[in-house]
Amino acid sequence: MEIWINPACHNEAAAKPLKTLPRDAEHRADWIAAMVANPILIQRPIITADDRTTAVARDPETLAKFL
């Protein structure tokens, strides 16, 4: 699984320096470090169902699928 900051988060001030950071395996640790240092960059809530299906459930429809 690849983990990258969602483009919707790029409006956050903390994301501005990351716009030129490549989204590749070589820079994965840099992306994770950025999320640890700036949790606002992480889309929430992240929900994982019993079958390990995972989604960002920002809207009621997505949340309803997991309840």
CHARMM internal coordinates of N, CA and C (Angstrom, degrees):
IC EDIT
DIST 1 N 1 CA 1.4472
DIST 1 CA 1 C 1.5202
ANGL 1 N 1 CA 1 C 108.82
DIST 1 C 2 N 1.2844
ANGL 1 CA 1 C 2 N 115.81
DIHE 1 N 1 CA 1 C 2 N 134.78
DIST 2 N 2 CA 1.4578
ANGL 1 C 2 N 2 CA 120.84
DIHE 1 CA 1 C 2 N 2 CA 176.18
DIST 2 CA 2 C 1.5209
ANGL 2 N 2 CA 2 C 109.30
DIHE 1 C 2 N 2 CA 2 C -98.40
DIST 2 C 3 N 1.3043
ANGL 2 CA 2 C 3 N 116.63
DIHE 2 N 2 CA 2 C 3 N 140.40
DIST 3 N 3 CA 1.4575
ANGL 2 C 3 N 3 CA 121.81
DIHE 2 CA 2 C 3 N 3 CA -179.79
DIST 3 CA 3 C 1.5150
ANGL 3 N 3 CA 3 C 108.36
DIHE 2 C 3 N 3 CA 3 C -120.22
DIST 3 C 4 N 1.3096
ANGL 3 CA 3 C 4 N 116.78
DIHE 3 N 3 CA 3 C 4 N 120.49
DIST 4 N 4 CA 1.4525
ANGL 3 C 4 N 4 CA 122.05
DIHE 3 CA 3 C 4 N 4 CA 177.95
DIST 4 CA 4 C 1.5119
ANGL 4 N 4 CA 4 C 108.30
DIHE 3 C 4 N 4 CA 4 C -135.88
DIST 4 C 5 N 1.2985
ANGL 4 CA 4 C 5 N 116.78
DIHE 4 N 4 CA 4 C 5 N 157.70
DIST 5 N 5 CA 1.4532
ANGL 4 C 5 N 5 CA 120.77
DIHE 4 CA 4 C 5 N 5 CA 175.94
DIST 5 CA 5 C 1.5249
ANGL 5 N 5 CA 5 C 107.95
DIHE 4 C 5 N 5 CA 5 C -71.96
DIST 5 C 6 N 1.3100
ANGL 5 CA 5 C 6 N 115.55
DIHE 5 N 5 CA 5 C 6 N 129.73
DIST 6 N 6 CA 1.4577
ANGL 5 C 6 N 6 CA 121.58
DIHE 5 CA 5 C 6 N 6 CA 178.89
DIST 6 CA 6 C 1.5243
ANGL 6 N 6 CA 6 C 109.63
DIHE 5 C 6 N 6 CA 6 C -60.59
DIST 6 C 7 N 1.3154
ANGL 6 CA 6 C 7 N 117.76
DIHE 6 N 6 CA 6 C 7 N 136.62
DIST 7 N 7 CA 1.4706
ANGL 6 C 7 N 7 CA 119.63
DIHE 6 CA 6 C 7 N 7 CA 179.00
DIST 7 CA 7 C 1.5216
ANGL 7 N 7 CA 7 C 113.63
DIHE 6 C 7 N 7 CA 7 C -54.85
DIST 7 C 8 N 1.3280
ANGL 7 CA 7 C 8 N 118.08
DIHE 7 N 7 CA 7 C 8 N -26.61
DIST 8 N 8 CA 1.4637
ANGL 7 C 8 N 8 CA 120.46
DIHE 7 CA 7 C 8 N 8 CA 178.66
DIST 8 CA 8 C 1.5238
ANGL 8 N 8 CA 8 C 111.13
DIHE 7 C 8 N 8 CA 8 C -62.39
DIST 8 C 9 N 1.3107
ANGL 8 CA 8 C 9 N 116.94
DIHE 8 N 8 CA 8 C 9 N -25.97
DIST 9 N 9 CA 1.4663
ANGL 8 C 9 N 9 CA 120.99
DIHE 8 CA 8 C 9 N 9 CA -179.67
DIST 9 CA 9 C 1.5202
ANGL 9 N 9 CA 9 C 112.13
DIHE 8 C 9 N 9 CA 9 C -78.78
DIST 9 C 10 N 1.2965
ANGL 9 CA 9 C 10 N 117.33
DIHE 9 N 9 CA 9 C 10 N -10.65
DIST 10 N 10 CA 1.4617
ANGL 9 C 10 N 10 CA 119.63
DIHE 9 CA 9 C 10 N 10 CA -176.88
DIST 10 CA 10 C 1.5184
ANGL 10 N 10 CA 10 C 113.03
DIHE 9 C 10 N 10 CA 10 C -67.09
DIST 10 C 11 N 1.3228
ANGL 10 CA 10 C 11 N 117.63
DIHE 10 N 10 CA 10 C 11 N -8.16
DIST 11 N 11 CA 1.4621
ANGL 10 C 11 N 11 CA 120.28
DIHE 10 CA 10 C 11 N 11 CA 174.95
DIST 11 CA 11 C 1.5189
ANGL 11 N 11 CA 11 C 111.81
DIHE 10 C 11 N 11 CA 11 C -77.35
DIST 11 C 12 N 1.3166
ANGL 11 CA 11 C 12 N 116.99
DIHE 11 N 11 CA 11 C 12 N -15.38
DIST 12 N 12 CA 1.4593
ANGL 11 C 12 N 12 CA 121.30
DIHE 11 CA 11 C 12 N 12 CA 179.04
DIST 12 CA 12 C 1.5261
ANGL 12 N 12 CA 12 C 109.76
DIHE 11 C 12 N 12 CA 12 C -72.81
DIST 12 C 13 N 1.3225
ANGL 12 CA 12 C 13 N 116.04
DIHE 12 N 12 CA 12 C 13 N 141.86
DIST 13 N 13 CA 1.4693
ANGL 12 C 13 N 13 CA 120.46
DIHE 12 CA 12 C 13 N 13 CA 179.48
DIST 13 CA 13 C 1.5249
ANGL 13 N 13 CA 13 C 111.42
DIHE 12 C 13 N 13 CA 13 C -57.38
DIST 13 C 14 N 1.3311
ANGL 13 CA 13 C 14 N 117.03
DIHE 13 N 13 CA 13 C 14 N -36.48
DIST 14 N 14 CA 1.4637
ANGL 13 C 14 N 14 CA 121.12
DIHE 13 CA 13 C 14 N 14 CA -178.84
DIST 14 CA 14 C 1.5241
ANGL 14 N 14 CA 14 C 112.28
DIHE 13 C 14 N 14 CA 14 C -65.42
DIST 14 C 15 N 1.3202
ANGL 14 CA 14 C 15 N 117.86
DIHE 14 N 14 CA 14 C 15 N -18.69
DIST 15 N 15 CA 1.4630
ANGL 14 C 15 N 15 CA 121.18
DIHE 14 CA 14 C 15 N 15 CA -178.39
DIST 15 CA 15 C 1.5200
ANGL 15 N 15 CA 15 C 113.09
DIHE 14 C 15 N 15 CA 15 C -88.95
DIST 15 C 16 N 1.3033
ANGL 15 CA 15 C 16 N 117.72
DIHE 15 N 15 CA 15 C 16 N -15.56
DIST 16 N 16 CA 1.4725
ANGL 15 C 16 N 16 CA 120.66
DIHE 15 CA 15 C 16 N 16 CA -176.05
DIST 16 CA 16 C 1.5288
ANGL 16 N 16 CA 16 C 112.57
DIHE 15 C 16 N 16 CA 16 C -53.45
DIST 16 C 17 N 1.3516
ANGL 16 CA 16 C 17 N 119.57
DIHE 16 N 16 CA 16 C 17 N -46.64
DIST 17 N 17 CA 1.4697
ANGL 16 C 17 N 17 CA 119.16
DIHE 16 CA 16 C 17 N 17 CA -179.53
DIST 17 CA 17 C 1.5322
ANGL 17 N 17 CA 17 C 113.34
DIHE 16 C 17 N 17 CA 17 C -67.76
DIST 17 C 18 N 1.3307
ANGL 17 CA 17 C 18 N 117.81
DIHE 17 N 17 CA 17 C 18 N -14.15
DIST 18 N 18 CA 1.4573
ANGL 17 C 18 N 18 CA 121.07
DIHE 17 CA 17 C 18 N 18 CA -176.48
DIST 18 CA 18 C 1.5242
ANGL 18 N 18 CA 18 C 113.34
DIHE 17 C 18 N 18 CA 18 C -90.11
DIST 18 C 19 N 1.3100
ANGL 18 CA 18 C 19 N 117.63
DIHE 18 N 18 CA 18 C 19 N -6.89
DIST 19 N 19 CA 1.4669
ANGL 18 C 19 N 19 CA 120.40
DIHE 18 CA 18 C 19 N 19 CA -175.55
DIST 19 CA 19 C 1.5250
ANGL 19 N 19 CA 19 C 112.89
DIHE 18 C 19 N 19 CA 19 C -58.61
DIST 19 C 20 N 1.3122
ANGL 19 CA 19 C 20 N 117.80
DIHE 19 N 19 CA 19 C 20 N -28.37
DIST 20 N 20 CA 1.4642
ANGL 19 C 20 N 20 CA 120.40
DIHE 19 CA 19 C 20 N 20 CA -179.21
DIST 20 CA 20 C 1.5289
ANGL 20 N 20 CA 20 C 112.61
DIHE 19 C 20 N 20 CA 20 C -99.49
DIST 20 C 21 N 1.3289
ANGL 20 CA 20 C 21 N 117.11
DIHE 20 N 20 CA 20 C 21 N -1.02
DIST 21 N 21 CA 1.4643
ANGL 20 C 21 N 21 CA 120.57
DIHE 20 CA 20 C 21 N 21 CA -179.64
DIST 21 CA 21 C 1.5300
ANGL 21 N 21 CA 21 C 109.13
DIHE 20 C 21 N 21 CA 21 C -74.97
DIST 21 C 22 N 1.3336
ANGL 21 CA 21 C 22 N 117.93
DIHE 21 N 21 CA 21 C 22 N 122.26
DIST 22 N 22 CA 1.4668
ANGL 21 C 22 N 22 CA 120.38
DIHE 21 CA 21 C 22 N 22 CA -178.61
DIST 22 CA 22 C 1.5289
ANGL 22 N 22 CA 22 C 112.10
DIHE 21 C 22 N 22 CA 22 C -61.68
DIST 22 C 23 N 1.3182
ANGL 22 CA 22 C 23 N 115.27
DIHE 22 N 22 CA 22 C 23 N 145.56
DIST 23 N 23 CA 1.4682
ANGL 22 C 23 N 23 CA 121.74
DIHE 22 CA 22 C 23 N 23 CA 176.71
DIST 23 CA 23 C 1.5207
ANGL 23 N 23 CA 23 C 107.88
DIHE 22 C 23 N 23 CA 23 C -97.02
DIST 23 C 24 N 1.3279
ANGL 23 CA 23 C 24 N 115.08
DIHE 23 N 23 CA 23 C 24 N 73.42
DIST 24 N 24 CA 1.4544
ANGL 23 C 24 N 24 CA 120.42
DIHE 23 CA 23 C 24 N 24 CA 179.07
DIST 24 CA 24 C 1.5216
ANGL 24 N 24 CA 24 C 109.37
DIHE 23 C 24 N 24 CA 24 C -138.52
DIST 24 C 25 N 1.3289
ANGL 24 CA 24 C 25 N 115.61
DIHE 24 N 24 CA 24 C 25 N 170.08
DIST 25 N 25 CA 1.4589
ANGL 24 C 25 N 25 CA 121.14
DIHE 24 CA 24 C 25 N 25 CA -176.30
DIST 25 CA 25 C 1.5262
ANGL 25 N 25 CA 25 C 112.21
DIHE 24 C 25 N 25 CA 25 C -59.49
DIST 25 C 26 N 1.3008
ANGL 25 CA 25 C 26 N 117.18
DIHE 25 N 25 CA 25 C 26 N -33.61
DIST 26 N 26 CA 1.4659
ANGL 25 C 26 N 26 CA 121.33
DIHE 25 CA 25 C 26 N 26 CA -179.12
DIST 26 CA 26 C 1.5312
ANGL 26 N 26 CA 26 C 111.89
DIHE 25 C 26 N 26 CA 26 C -62.63
DIST 26 C 27 N 1.3211
ANGL 26 CA 26 C 27 N 117.60
DIHE 26 N 26 CA 26 C 27 N -29.76
DIST 27 N 27 CA 1.4636
ANGL 26 C 27 N 27 CA 121.89
DIHE 26 CA 26 C 27 N 27 CA -177.13
DIST 27 CA 27 C 1.5270
ANGL 27 N 27 CA 27 C 113.38
DIHE 26 C 27 N 27 CA 27 C -106.38
DIST 27 C 28 N 1.3287
ANGL 27 CA 27 C 28 N 116.73
DIHE 27 N 27 CA 27 C 28 N 9.44
DIST 28 N 28 CA 1.4664
ANGL 27 C 28 N 28 CA 121.18
DIHE 27 CA 27 C 28 N 28 CA -179.38
DIST 28 CA 28 C 1.5261
ANGL 28 N 28 CA 28 C 111.50
DIHE 27 C 28 N 28 CA 28 C -54.77
DIST 28 C 29 N 1.3206
ANGL 28 CA 28 C 29 N 118.21
DIHE 28 N 28 CA 28 C 29 N -46.07
DIST 29 N 29 CA 1.4705
ANGL 28 C 29 N 29 CA 121.57
DIHE 28 CA 28 C 29 N 29 CA -179.48
DIST 29 CA 29 C 1.5266
ANGL 29 N 29 CA 29 C 111.13
DIHE 28 C 29 N 29 CA 29 C -61.75
DIST 29 C 30 N 1.3153
ANGL 29 CA 29 C 30 N 117.32
DIHE 29 N 29 CA 29 C 30 N -34.67
DIST 30 N 30 CA 1.4676
ANGL 29 C 30 N 30 CA 120.80
DIHE 29 CA 29 C 30 N 30 CA 177.70
DIST 30 CA 30 C 1.5246
ANGL 30 N 30 CA 30 C 110.80
DIHE 29 C 30 N 30 CA 30 C -65.45
DIST 30 C 31 N 1.3466
ANGL 30 CA 30 C 31 N 116.67
DIHE 30 N 30 CA 30 C 31 N -41.34
DIST 31 N 31 CA 1.4674
ANGL 30 C 31 N 31 CA 120.62
DIHE 30 CA 30 C 31 N 31 CA 178.57
DIST 31 CA 31 C 1.5279
ANGL 31 N 31 CA 31 C 110.77
DIHE 30 C 31 N 31 CA 31 C -65.16
DIST 31 C 32 N 1.3291
ANGL 31 CA 31 C 32 N 116.29
DIHE 31 N 31 CA 31 C 32 N -43.64
DIST 32 N 32 CA 1.4681
ANGL 31 C 32 N 32 CA 119.69
DIHE 31 CA 31 C 32 N 32 CA 179.67
DIST 32 CA 32 C 1.5195
ANGL 32 N 32 CA 32 C 110.09
DIHE 31 C 32 N 32 CA 32 C -64.56
DIST 32 C 33 N 1.3222
ANGL 32 CA 32 C 33 N 117.87
DIHE 32 N 32 CA 32 C 33 N -42.40
DIST 33 N 33 CA 1.4667
ANGL 32 C 33 N 33 CA 121.12
DIHE 32 CA 32 C 33 N 33 CA 177.73
DIST 33 CA 33 C 1.5255
ANGL 33 N 33 CA 33 C 110.82
DIHE 32 C 33 N 33 CA 33 C -60.69
DIST 33 C 34 N 1.3195
ANGL 33 CA 33 C 34 N 116.81
DIHE 33 N 33 CA 33 C 34 N -38.96
DIST 34 N 34 CA 1.4653
ANGL 33 C 34 N 34 CA 120.52
DIHE 33 CA 33 C 34 N 34 CA 178.82
DIST 34 CA 34 C 1.5251
ANGL 34 N 34 CA 34 C 110.88
DIHE 33 C 34 N 34 CA 34 C -63.98
DIST 34 C 35 N 1.3372
ANGL 34 CA 34 C 35 N 117.32
DIHE 34 N 34 CA 34 C 35 N -40.02
DIST 35 N 35 CA 1.4633
ANGL 34 C 35 N 35 CA 120.44
DIHE 34 CA 34 C 35 N 35 CA 178.84
DIST 35 CA 35 C 1.5212
ANGL 35 N 35 CA 35 C 111.94
DIHE 34 C 35 N 35 CA 35 C -69.62
DIST 35 C 36 N 1.3297
ANGL 35 CA 35 C 36 N 117.06
DIHE 35 N 35 CA 35 C 36 N -36.20
DIST 36 N 36 CA 1.4639
ANGL 35 C 36 N 36 CA 120.54
DIHE 35 CA 35 C 36 N 36 CA 177.27
DIST 36 CA 36 C 1.5255
ANGL 36 N 36 CA 36 C 109.89
DIHE 35 C 36 N 36 CA 36 C -66.13
DIST 36 C 37 N 1.3118
ANGL 36 CA 36 C 37 N 116.67
DIHE 36 N 36 CA 36 C 37 N -42.77
DIST 37 N 37 CA 1.4658
ANGL 36 C 37 N 37 CA 121.09
DIHE 36 CA 36 C 37 N 37 CA -179.27
DIST 37 CA 37 C 1.5279
ANGL 37 N 37 CA 37 C 112.72
DIHE 36 C 37 N 37 CA 37 C -73.16
DIST 37 C 38 N 1.3310
ANGL 37 CA 37 C 38 N 117.03
DIHE 37 N 37 CA 37 C 38 N -26.28
DIST 38 N 38 CA 1.4729
ANGL 37 C 38 N 38 CA 122.20
DIHE 37 CA 37 C 38 N 38 CA -175.85
DIST 38 CA 38 C 1.5261
ANGL 38 N 38 CA 38 C 109.79
DIHE 37 C 38 N 38 CA 38 C -135.54
DIST 38 C 39 N 1.3322
ANGL 38 CA 38 C 39 N 118.40
DIHE 38 N 38 CA 38 C 39 N 76.06
DIST 39 N 39 CA 1.4675
ANGL 38 C 39 N 39 CA 120.70
DIHE 38 CA 38 C 39 N 39 CA -176.42
DIST 39 CA 39 C 1.5284
ANGL 39 N 39 CA 39 C 114.30
DIHE 38 C 39 N 39 CA 39 C -56.80
DIST 39 C 40 N 1.3157
ANGL 39 CA 39 C 40 N 117.98
DIHE 39 N 39 CA 39 C 40 N -20.10
DIST 40 N 40 CA 1.4648
ANGL 39 C 40 N 40 CA 120.17
DIHE 39 CA 39 C 40 N 40 CA 178.44
DIST 40 CA 40 C 1.5264
ANGL 40 N 40 CA 40 C 111.41
DIHE 39 C 40 N 40 CA 40 C -61.32
DIST 40 C 41 N 1.3254
ANGL 40 CA 40 C 41 N 117.45
DIHE 40 N 40 CA 40 C 41 N -19.86
DIST 41 N 41 CA 1.4599
ANGL 40 C 41 N 41 CA 121.72
DIHE 40 CA 40 C 41 N 41 CA 179.45
DIST 41 CA 41 C 1.5285
ANGL 41 N 41 CA 41 C 112.89
DIHE 40 C 41 N 41 CA 41 C -75.23
DIST 41 C 42 N 1.3227
ANGL 41 CA 41 C 42 N 117.17
DIHE 41 N 41 CA 41 C 42 N -13.76
DIST 42 N 42 CA 1.4622
ANGL 41 C 42 N 42 CA 121.49
DIHE 41 CA 41 C 42 N 42 CA -176.90
DIST 42 CA 42 C 1.5233
ANGL 42 N 42 CA 42 C 109.34
DIHE 41 C 42 N 42 CA 42 C -88.63
DIST 42 C 43 N 1.3261
ANGL 42 CA 42 C 43 N 116.41
DIHE 42 N 42 CA 42 C 43 N 124.68
DIST 43 N 43 CA 1.4631
ANGL 42 C 43 N 43 CA 121.09
DIHE 42 CA 42 C 43 N 43 CA 176.84
DIST 43 CA 43 C 1.5264
ANGL 43 N 43 CA 43 C 108.91
DIHE 42 C 43 N 43 CA 43 C -69.95
DIST 43 C 44 N 1.3205
ANGL 43 CA 43 C 44 N 117.07
DIHE 43 N 43 CA 43 C 44 N 135.85
DIST 44 N 44 CA 1.4551
ANGL 43 C 44 N 44 CA 121.30
DIHE 43 CA 43 C 44 N 44 CA -179.87
DIST 44 CA 44 C 1.5123
ANGL 44 N 44 CA 44 C 109.73
DIHE 43 C 44 N 44 CA 44 C -139.81
DIST 44 C 45 N 1.3047
ANGL 44 CA 44 C 45 N 120.30
DIHE 44 N 44 CA 44 C 45 N 162.04
DIST 45 N 45 CA 1.4683
ANGL 44 C 45 N 45 CA 126.28
DIHE 44 CA 44 C 45 N 45 CA -5.45
DIST 45 CA 45 C 1.5322
ANGL 45 N 45 CA 45 C 111.64
DIHE 44 C 45 N 45 CA 45 C -79.72
DIST 45 C 46 N 1.3163
ANGL 45 CA 45 C 46 N 114.74
DIHE 45 N 45 CA 45 C 46 N 143.34
DIST 46 N 46 CA 1.4541
ANGL 45 C 46 N 46 CA 121.40
DIHE 45 CA 45 C 46 N 46 CA 175.41
DIST 46 CA 46 C 1.5245
ANGL 46 N 46 CA 46 C 106.37
DIHE 45 C 46 N 46 CA 46 C -99.24
DIST 46 C 47 N 1.3239
ANGL 46 CA 46 C 47 N 116.58
DIHE 46 N 46 CA 46 C 47 N 122.76
DIST 47 N 47 CA 1.4607
ANGL 46 C 47 N 47 CA 121.47
DIHE 46 CA 46 C 47 N 47 CA -176.12
DIST 47 CA 47 C 1.5201
ANGL 47 N 47 CA 47 C 108.70
DIHE 46 C 47 N 47 CA 47 C -118.79
DIST 47 C 48 N 1.3391
ANGL 47 CA 47 C 48 N 115.76
DIHE 47 N 47 CA 47 C 48 N 135.53
DIST 48 N 48 CA 1.4557
ANGL 47 C 48 N 48 CA 121.40
DIHE 47 CA 47 C 48 N 48 CA 175.24
DIST 48 CA 48 C 1.5191
ANGL 48 N 48 CA 48 C 108.29
DIHE 47 C 48 N 48 CA 48 C -119.49
DIST 48 C 49 N 1.3241
ANGL 48 CA 48 C 49 N 117.03
DIHE 48 N 48 CA 48 C 49 N 123.23
DIST 49 N 49 CA 1.4605
ANGL 48 C 49 N 49 CA 122.67
DIHE 48 CA 48 C 49 N 49 CA 179.93
DIST 49 CA 49 C 1.5242
ANGL 49 N 49 CA 49 C 110.02
DIHE 48 C 49 N 49 CA 49 C -80.30
DIST 49 C 50 N 1.3406
ANGL 49 CA 49 C 50 N 115.42
DIHE 49 N 49 CA 49 C 50 N 170.78
DIST 50 N 50 CA 1.4639
ANGL 49 C 50 N 50 CA 120.61
DIHE 49 CA 49 C 50 N 50 CA 179.46
DIST 50 CA 50 C 1.5285
ANGL 50 N 50 CA 50 C 112.43
DIHE 49 C 50 N 50 CA 50 C -58.19
DIST 50 C 51 N 1.3296
ANGL 50 CA 50 C 51 N 117.08
DIHE 50 N 50 CA 50 C 51 N -30.23
DIST 51 N 51 CA 1.4683
ANGL 50 C 51 N 51 CA 119.93
DIHE 50 CA 50 C 51 N 51 CA -179.80
DIST 51 CA 51 C 1.5332
ANGL 51 N 51 CA 51 C 112.42
DIHE 50 C 51 N 51 CA 51 C -85.60
DIST 51 C 52 N 1.3299
ANGL 51 CA 51 C 52 N 116.12
DIHE 51 N 51 CA 51 C 52 N 9.62
DIST 52 N 52 CA 1.4680
ANGL 51 C 52 N 52 CA 124.95
DIHE 51 CA 51 C 52 N 52 CA 178.08
DIST 52 CA 52 C 1.5268
ANGL 52 N 52 CA 52 C 113.63
DIHE 51 C 52 N 52 CA 52 C 74.86
DIST 52 C 53 N 1.3232
ANGL 52 CA 52 C 53 N 117.09
DIHE 52 N 52 CA 52 C 53 N 10.24
DIST 53 N 53 CA 1.4572
ANGL 52 C 53 N 53 CA 120.90
DIHE 52 CA 52 C 53 N 53 CA 172.36
DIST 53 CA 53 C 1.5180
ANGL 53 N 53 CA 53 C 107.15
DIHE 52 C 53 N 53 CA 53 C -70.44
DIST 53 C 54 N 1.3180
ANGL 53 CA 53 C 54 N 116.83
DIHE 53 N 53 CA 53 C 54 N 133.54
DIST 54 N 54 CA 1.4607
ANGL 53 C 54 N 54 CA 120.99
DIHE 53 CA 53 C 54 N 54 CA -176.47
DIST 54 CA 54 C 1.5204
ANGL 54 N 54 CA 54 C 110.00
DIHE 53 C 54 N 54 CA 54 C -126.62
DIST 54 C 55 N 1.3368
ANGL 54 CA 54 C 55 N 114.89
DIHE 54 N 54 CA 54 C 55 N 143.64
DIST 55 N 55 CA 1.4657
ANGL 54 C 55 N 55 CA 119.76
DIHE 54 CA 54 C 55 N 55 CA 178.72
DIST 55 CA 55 C 1.5172
ANGL 55 N 55 CA 55 C 109.79
DIHE 54 C 55 N 55 CA 55 C -151.94
DIST 55 C 56 N 1.3148
ANGL 55 CA 55 C 56 N 115.15
DIHE 55 N 55 CA 55 C 56 N 156.30
DIST 56 N 56 CA 1.4583
ANGL 55 C 56 N 56 CA 121.35
DIHE 55 CA 55 C 56 N 56 CA 169.37
DIST 56 CA 56 C 1.5233
ANGL 56 N 56 CA 56 C 104.66
DIHE 55 C 56 N 56 CA 56 C -90.07
DIST 56 C 57 N 1.3234
ANGL 56 CA 56 C 57 N 116.45
DIHE 56 N 56 CA 56 C 57 N 113.60
DIST 57 N 57 CA 1.4689
ANGL 56 C 57 N 57 CA 121.25
DIHE 56 CA 56 C 57 N 57 CA -172.24
DIST 57 CA 57 C 1.5221
ANGL 57 N 57 CA 57 C 111.41
DIHE 56 C 57 N 57 CA 57 C -103.52
DIST 57 C 58 N 1.3164
ANGL 57 CA 57 C 58 N 116.21
DIHE 57 N 57 CA 57 C 58 N 68.48
DIST 58 N 58 CA 1.4641
ANGL 57 C 58 N 58 CA 120.39
DIHE 57 CA 57 C 58 N 58 CA 179.97
DIST 58 CA 58 C 1.5200
ANGL 58 N 58 CA 58 C 112.32
DIHE 57 C 58 N 58 CA 58 C -78.33
DIST 58 C 59 N 1.3280
ANGL 58 CA 58 C 59 N 116.96
DIHE 58 N 58 CA 58 C 59 N -23.26
DIST 59 N 59 CA 1.4651
ANGL 58 C 59 N 59 CA 118.79
DIHE 58 CA 58 C 59 N 59 CA -177.55
DIST 59 CA 59 C 1.5345
ANGL 59 N 59 CA 59 C 110.13
DIHE 58 C 59 N 59 CA 59 C -113.37
DIST 59 C 60 N 1.3325
ANGL 59 CA 59 C 60 N 117.69
DIHE 59 N 59 CA 59 C 60 N 156.24
DIST 60 N 60 CA 1.4650
ANGL 59 C 60 N 60 CA 121.58
DIHE 59 CA 59 C 60 N 60 CA -177.30
DIST 60 CA 60 C 1.5329
ANGL 60 N 60 CA 60 C 113.54
DIHE 59 C 60 N 60 CA 60 C -59.36
DIST 60 C 61 N 1.3223
ANGL 60 CA 60 C 61 N 118.05
DIHE 60 N 60 CA 60 C 61 N -33.78
DIST 61 N 61 CA 1.4615
ANGL 60 C 61 N 61 CA 120.90
DIHE 60 CA 60 C 61 N 61 CA -178.97
DIST 61 CA 61 C 1.5314
ANGL 61 N 61 CA 61 C 111.58
DIHE 60 C 61 N 61 CA 61 C -65.14
DIST 61 C 62 N 1.3059
ANGL 61 CA 61 C 62 N 116.65
DIHE 61 N 61 CA 61 C 62 N -44.37
DIST 62 N 62 CA 1.4651
ANGL 61 C 62 N 62 CA 120.00
DIHE 61 CA 61 C 62 N 62 CA 178.35
DIST 62 CA 62 C 1.5160
ANGL 62 N 62 CA 62 C 110.35
DIHE 61 C 62 N 62 CA 62 C -66.35
DIST 62 C 63 N 1.3117
ANGL 62 CA 62 C 63 N 117.11
DIHE 62 N 62 CA 62 C 63 N -42.45
DIST 63 N 63 CA 1.4641
ANGL 62 C 63 N 63 CA 121.25
DIHE 62 CA 62 C 63 N 63 CA 178.55
DIST 63 CA 63 C 1.5223
ANGL 63 N 63 CA 63 C 110.54
DIHE 62 C 63 N 63 CA 63 C -60.87
DIST 63 C 64 N 1.3242
ANGL 63 CA 63 C 64 N 118.17
DIHE 63 N 63 CA 63 C 64 N -42.42
DIST 64 N 64 CA 1.4659
ANGL 63 C 64 N 64 CA 122.18
DIHE 63 CA 63 C 64 N 64 CA -178.34
DIST 64 CA 64 C 1.5238
ANGL 64 N 64 CA 64 C 111.79
DIHE 63 C 64 N 64 CA 64 C -59.76
DIST 64 C 65 N 1.3188
ANGL 64 CA 64 C 65 N 118.22
DIHE 64 N 64 CA 64 C 65 N -32.19
DIST 65 N 65 CA 1.4627
ANGL 64 C 65 N 65 CA 121.54
DIHE 64 CA 64 C 65 N 65 CA 179.25
DIST 65 CA 65 C 1.5270
ANGL 65 N 65 CA 65 C 111.70
DIHE 64 C 65 N 65 CA 65 C -63.53
DIST 65 C 66 N 1.3173
ANGL 65 CA 65 C 66 N 117.22
DIHE 65 N 65 CA 65 C 66 N -24.70
DIST 66 N 66 CA 1.4555
ANGL 65 C 66 N 66 CA 121.51
DIHE 65 CA 65 C 66 N 66 CA -174.99
DIST 66 CA 66 C 1.5207
ANGL 66 N 66 CA 66 C 113.75
DIHE 65 C 66 N 66 CA 66 C -101.17
DIST 66 C 67 N 1.3071
ANGL 66 CA 66 C 67 N 117.22
DIHE 66 N 66 CA 66 C 67 N -7.96
DIST 67 N 67 CA 1.4694
ANGL 66 C 67 N 67 CA 120.37
DIHE 66 CA 66 C 67 N 67 CA -178.86
DIST 67 CA 67 C 1.5090
ANGL 67 N 67 CA 67 C 111.78
DIHE 66 C 67 N 67 CA 67 C -94.32
END
COOR INIT
IC SEED 1 N 1 CA 1 C
IC BUILD
